[in-house]
Amino acid sequence: MTASMFAQAPQKMSYLAVISNSSNAPEVSTPVSPTEATGATGLLSSGTASENTPYWNGTSWVINNSNIQNNGAEVELASTTQGFLPPHMTTSQRDAIASPAAGLTMYNTTVNCLQSWNGALWDDGCAPTPPVPTYAAGSVFCASGATTVVAVTNPSTGKIWMDRNLGASQVATSSTDANSYGDLYQWGRGSDGHQCRNSATTSTLSSSDQPGHGDFIKGSSDWRNPQNTNLWQGVNGVNNPCPSLYRLPTDTELNTERLSWSSDAAAGAFASPLKLPVAGARNAHLGSLEEVGSAGRYWTSSFSGTDSWNIYINIGNAGMATNNRAYCISVRCIKD
């Protein structure tokens, strides 16, 4: 015979609390549940851990089904004093409390620390856990797998970027480091597999934002007919290939980076905090790779007529240019 047991810390505990009205005057000898009433100073004690203990109902803390938090002008939780344990809740439960009363203390199980409301904000006893960037569901990754998200800041511009190209397995060690080249994207397409340098090709244009396959669409100035300029706009943009919290830069943002380089060429691009390599491109009409190791282009989210803006880098110079959207070039993501 076998038996399995599962345990979980309940969202219940003994407590001490002071109950006050909307004018912050103690509610003296005031019933707040069928079995509990405040004392002469407005103090409410839960007694034993098995009786009259608070629990989270998804909106507020409750004692014996009598709401003592967010109950309008009649009863408000003014402060708590630790009896055995303060109320436990997650960050999302904490943030769901409308107008917390000054002095409310709780243990945040999301970040595992004690926190209190000082009347204006949560005074965190520890730093909150930052959100982890994730890629959109259904993203297709090439041989190098999902790109590791490591942030890098350019102190000259103050902007935060991913430290490598999408699809790259490492930060560039030189302008011609093949492991830093990464994938090549047609403007506005998601990570559906077409960005892999050896993806199959087709001459059939797509009539929708998602072609439904991972083939590189060649032979025209755009992979989509009719064209759609409302792609890659912001973190929530259609087909944004960057991980959450990141997006394609605008032409202004990418050009500002260029203006901070020590030289307006491939050497300056590599010497910058972004360490941009010359990753080459994929010809829109032929589907073949070109300029790998001698030049590089990086898309922006900005468009101009039927084309879109990118930055062009080679051994001798660099600058902003436009290309047709079927052209396959590099993507470097900026943090929103």
VMD Tcl script that draws the C-alpha trace (Angstrom):
set ca {
  {0.00 0.00 0.00}
  {1.28 3.44 -0.86}
  {0.04 6.82 0.20}
  {0.80 10.32 -1.02}
  {0.54 13.47 1.04}
  {0.59 17.06 -0.19}
  {0.90 20.11 2.00}
  {0.67 23.80 1.37}
  {1.04 26.77 3.69}
  {-2.53 28.00 4.33}
  {-3.35 31.68 3.91}
  {-4.51 31.80 7.53}
  {-2.78 32.87 10.71}
  {-3.28 34.50 14.08}
  {-3.03 38.27 14.12}
  {-3.54 41.48 16.03}
  {-5.19 44.42 14.32}
  {-6.47 47.89 15.14}
  {-9.81 48.72 13.54}
  {-10.60 52.36 12.76}
  {-13.21 54.31 10.87}
  {-12.64 56.54 7.83}
  {-11.43 59.35 10.13}
  {-8.80 56.99 11.58}
  {-10.54 57.01 14.98}
  {-10.50 53.58 16.72}
  {-13.71 51.58 16.43}
  {-14.23 50.84 20.11}
  {-16.28 47.76 21.11}
  {-17.39 47.27 17.53}
  {-18.48 43.84 16.24}
  {-16.51 42.90 13.12}
  {-17.53 39.22 12.87}
  {-20.06 36.91 14.50}
  {-17.55 36.02 17.21}
  {-15.19 38.97 17.42}
  {-15.40 42.57 18.65}
  {-12.82 45.28 19.20}
  {-11.71 46.21 22.69}
  {-11.53 49.56 24.45}
  {-8.70 50.78 22.18}
  {-10.03 49.35 18.96}
  {-7.70 46.32 19.22}
  {-8.88 43.12 17.58}
  {-7.18 39.82 18.40}
  {-7.77 36.61 16.53}
  {-7.37 34.36 19.51}
  {-6.30 30.90 18.36}
  {-4.88 30.04 14.98}
  {-7.84 27.80 14.22}
  {-10.54 30.37 14.92}
  {-11.29 33.82 13.55}
  {-8.12 33.90 11.44}
  {-7.93 36.01 8.28}
  {-7.89 34.51 4.83}
  {-7.67 35.97 1.31}
  {-10.89 35.88 -0.70}
  {-9.39 37.26 -3.89}
  {-10.27 40.87 -3.06}
  {-9.51 41.44 0.63}
  {-8.70 39.80 3.93}
  {-11.69 38.22 5.67}
  {-12.35 37.12 9.27}
  {-15.16 34.57 9.65}
  {-16.65 35.86 6.39}
  {-16.72 39.42 7.72}
  {-14.64 41.73 5.56}
  {-12.22 43.84 7.61}
  {-10.27 45.32 4.67}
  {-11.65 47.67 2.02}
  {-15.04 47.87 3.71}
  {-15.75 51.49 2.89}
  {-16.12 54.08 5.64}
  {-17.53 51.69 8.22}
  {-14.57 49.43 8.97}
  {-11.02 49.82 7.74}
  {-7.89 47.94 8.74}
  {-5.72 50.74 10.11}
  {-2.72 48.76 11.27}
  {-1.55 45.29 12.14}
  {0.84 44.00 14.76}
  {2.43 40.63 14.28}
  {0.84 38.01 16.47}
  {2.26 34.77 15.10}
  {2.60 35.61 11.39}
  {1.41 38.57 9.32}
  {-1.01 37.88 6.48}
  {0.58 36.03 3.57}
  {-0.18 37.03 0.00}
  {1.40 37.15 -3.43}
  {2.41 40.35 -5.23}
  {-0.71 40.19 -7.39}
  {-2.92 39.75 -4.31}
  {-1.13 42.65 -2.63}
  {-1.63 44.91 -5.63}
  {-5.33 43.99 -5.76}
  {-5.95 45.74 -2.43}
  {-7.57 49.08 -3.17}
  {-6.36 51.93 -0.93}
  {-4.39 49.92 1.65}
  {-4.45 51.39 5.15}
  {-1.20 52.85 6.48}
  {0.66 50.31 8.58}
  {-0.72 47.23 6.83}
  {2.03 44.62 6.99}
  {2.16 41.35 5.13}
  {4.58 38.67 4.03}
  {4.96 38.67 0.24}
  {5.35 35.05 -0.86}
  {6.27 36.11 -4.40}
  {9.52 37.73 -3.31}
  {9.73 36.09 0.15}
  {10.00 39.12 2.36}
  {8.05 41.26 4.78}
  {6.48 44.40 3.32}
  {4.34 47.22 4.70}
  {2.22 50.03 3.27}
  {3.46 53.44 4.43}
  {0.44 55.34 3.15}
  {1.93 56.08 -0.26}
  {3.70 52.93 -1.43}
  {4.80 49.48 -0.35}
  {7.97 49.67 1.72}
  {9.68 46.53 0.45}
  {11.90 44.62 2.76}
  {13.54 43.11 -0.32}
  {13.77 43.92 -3.98}
  {10.90 42.56 -6.07}
  {11.74 39.81 -8.52}
  {12.01 41.41 -11.98}
  {9.87 39.92 -14.73}
  {11.66 37.39 -16.93}
  {11.55 38.10 -20.69}
  {9.90 35.30 -22.65}
  {9.38 34.64 -26.33}
  {5.95 34.51 -27.92}
  {4.20 31.16 -27.97}
  {4.84 29.30 -31.20}
  {8.21 30.95 -31.86}
  {10.50 28.84 -34.04}
  {14.18 28.85 -33.12}
  {17.06 28.01 -35.42}
  {20.10 25.85 -34.67}
  {21.36 28.07 -31.84}
  {18.05 27.87 -29.96}
  {16.27 30.69 -28.14}
  {18.51 33.74 -27.82}
  {19.72 34.30 -24.27}
  {18.44 37.62 -22.96}
  {21.23 39.69 -21.42}
  {20.81 43.44 -21.14}
  {23.48 45.98 -22.03}
  {23.24 49.76 -21.56}
  {24.85 52.42 -23.71}
  {25.87 55.10 -21.16}
  {25.89 57.73 -23.92}
  {22.24 57.23 -24.87}
  {20.90 55.64 -21.70}
  {19.11 52.98 -23.76}
  {19.02 49.31 -22.77}
  {19.42 46.65 -25.47}
  {19.91 42.92 -25.77}
  {23.67 42.35 -25.90}
  {23.51 40.19 -29.04}
  {21.57 39.79 -32.28}
  {18.41 37.70 -32.31}
  {19.50 34.16 -33.06}
  {23.13 34.72 -32.01}
  {24.72 32.26 -29.61}
  {27.12 34.82 -28.14}
  {28.19 38.45 -27.95}
  {30.48 39.40 -30.83}
  {34.20 38.95 -30.19}
  {34.96 40.75 -33.45}
  {33.07 42.32 -36.35}
  {33.34 39.02 -38.22}
  {32.52 36.59 -35.38}
  {30.17 34.10 -37.11}
  {28.68 32.95 -33.78}
  {27.42 36.49 -33.20}
  {25.71 36.94 -36.57}
  {22.35 35.48 -35.60}
  {19.27 35.16 -37.78}
  {18.00 37.26 -40.69}
  {14.42 38.59 -40.73}
  {12.10 39.90 -43.40}
  {10.62 43.15 -42.11}
  {7.41 42.56 -40.15}
  {7.57 38.75 -39.99}
  {7.59 36.84 -36.74}
  {9.92 34.04 -35.68}
  {8.22 31.42 -37.87}
  {11.43 29.80 -39.13}
  {12.01 31.93 -42.23}
  {14.74 33.77 -40.31}
  {17.00 30.70 -40.27}
  {19.79 31.24 -42.77}
  {19.15 27.90 -44.43}
  {15.35 28.03 -44.52}
  {13.55 26.84 -47.65}
  {12.28 29.42 -50.15}
  {9.02 30.08 -51.95}
  {7.85 32.65 -54.49}
  {4.26 32.66 -53.25}
  {3.44 35.88 -51.43}
  {1.44 35.83 -48.21}
  {-1.97 37.49 -48.01}
  {-1.90 37.55 -44.19}
  {0.41 38.69 -41.39}
  {1.29 35.07 -40.60}
  {2.13 33.10 -43.77}
  {1.55 29.78 -42.00}
  {4.99 28.40 -42.90}
  {8.68 29.08 -42.31}
  {9.82 29.57 -45.89}
  {11.74 32.63 -47.00}
  {9.44 34.47 -49.44}
  {11.52 35.73 -52.37}
  {11.05 37.37 -55.73}
  {9.22 40.55 -54.73}
  {9.79 43.76 -52.81}
  {7.57 42.58 -49.97}
  {6.67 39.15 -48.63}
  {3.07 40.28 -48.02}
  {0.41 41.35 -50.53}
  {-1.21 43.69 -49.79}
  {1.44 45.41 -47.70}
  {0.88 46.08 -44.01}
  {2.85 48.85 -42.29}
  {1.22 48.14 -38.92}
  {3.76 45.48 -37.96}
  {6.62 45.45 -35.44}
  {5.26 48.57 -33.71}
  {6.15 48.40 -30.00}
  {6.34 45.49 -27.55}
  {2.79 44.48 -28.44}
  {3.32 44.95 -32.16}
  {2.10 42.34 -34.59}
  {4.77 39.65 -35.09}
  {7.25 41.29 -32.69}
  {10.09 38.70 -32.70}
  {11.77 40.14 -29.60}
  {11.20 38.65 -26.14}
  {8.67 40.31 -23.84}
  {9.81 43.71 -22.51}
  {11.79 44.22 -25.75}
  {10.91 45.48 -29.24}
  {12.39 46.68 -32.53}
  {14.03 50.13 -32.22}
  {12.72 53.13 -34.14}
  {14.92 54.70 -36.80}
  {15.65 57.59 -34.41}
  {16.74 55.25 -31.61}
  {19.07 53.23 -33.81}
  {20.52 56.31 -35.48}
  {21.17 57.87 -32.05}
  {23.23 54.80 -31.22}
  {25.21 55.27 -34.43}
  {25.96 58.87 -33.56}
  {27.54 57.73 -30.27}
  {30.09 55.47 -31.99}
  {33.79 56.30 -32.04}
  {33.80 55.93 -35.83}
  {31.03 55.78 -38.43}
  {31.91 52.33 -39.76}
  {32.10 48.64 -38.82}
  {34.94 49.29 -36.36}
  {32.85 51.85 -34.48}
  {29.81 49.56 -34.48}
  {31.84 46.77 -32.89}
  {33.58 49.09 -30.42}
  {30.19 50.35 -29.18}
  {28.41 48.78 -26.17}
  {26.20 46.87 -28.65}
  {29.18 45.24 -30.44}
  {27.29 45.04 -33.74}
  {28.89 42.58 -36.21}
  {28.71 42.61 -40.01}
  {26.28 39.71 -40.26}
  {25.39 39.95 -43.95}
  {21.92 39.70 -45.48}
  {19.70 37.50 -47.63}
  {18.82 38.77 -51.07}
  {15.10 39.46 -51.47}
  {14.93 38.30 -55.08}
  {17.35 35.37 -55.10}
  {17.15 34.11 -51.52}
  {20.93 33.78 -51.36}
  {23.23 35.11 -48.65}
  {25.37 38.14 -49.43}
  {27.97 40.42 -47.79}
  {28.44 38.03 -44.84}
  {31.52 39.24 -42.95}
  {31.83 42.46 -44.95}
  {28.60 44.38 -44.27}
  {25.57 44.29 -42.03}
  {22.11 45.78 -41.83}
  {19.78 46.09 -38.85}
  {16.03 46.64 -39.09}
  {14.06 49.33 -37.27}
  {10.30 49.42 -36.74}
  {10.04 52.57 -38.88}
  {8.88 52.58 -42.49}
  {9.06 54.92 -45.47}
  {6.52 54.44 -48.20}
  {6.71 50.85 -49.38}
  {10.14 50.31 -47.74}
  {11.41 50.26 -44.14}
  {14.35 51.89 -42.39}
  {17.51 50.11 -41.33}
  {21.09 50.94 -40.48}
  {23.81 49.93 -42.94}
  {27.33 49.11 -41.75}
  {30.43 48.20 -43.73}
  {34.19 48.51 -43.38}
  {34.30 52.12 -44.56}
  {31.05 53.75 -43.46}
  {27.67 53.46 -41.78}
  {24.35 55.26 -42.10}
  {20.59 55.02 -42.23}
  {18.97 53.60 -45.36}
  {15.74 52.02 -46.56}
  {15.24 48.58 -48.04}
  {12.34 46.63 -49.40}
  {10.65 44.49 -46.76}
  {11.39 41.15 -48.39}
  {15.09 41.73 -47.69}
  {16.33 39.54 -44.83}
  {18.62 41.30 -42.34}
  {19.57 41.35 -38.66}
  {17.48 42.35 -35.65}
  {18.77 43.83 -32.42}
  {16.09 44.36 -29.74}
  {15.76 47.38 -27.46}
  {14.11 47.36 -24.05}
  {10.86 49.26 -23.93}
}
mol new
graphics top color blue
foreach p $ca { graphics top sphere $p radius 0.5 }
foreach p [lrange $ca 0 end-1] q [lrange $ca 1 end] { graphics top cylinder $p $q radius 0.2 }
display resetview
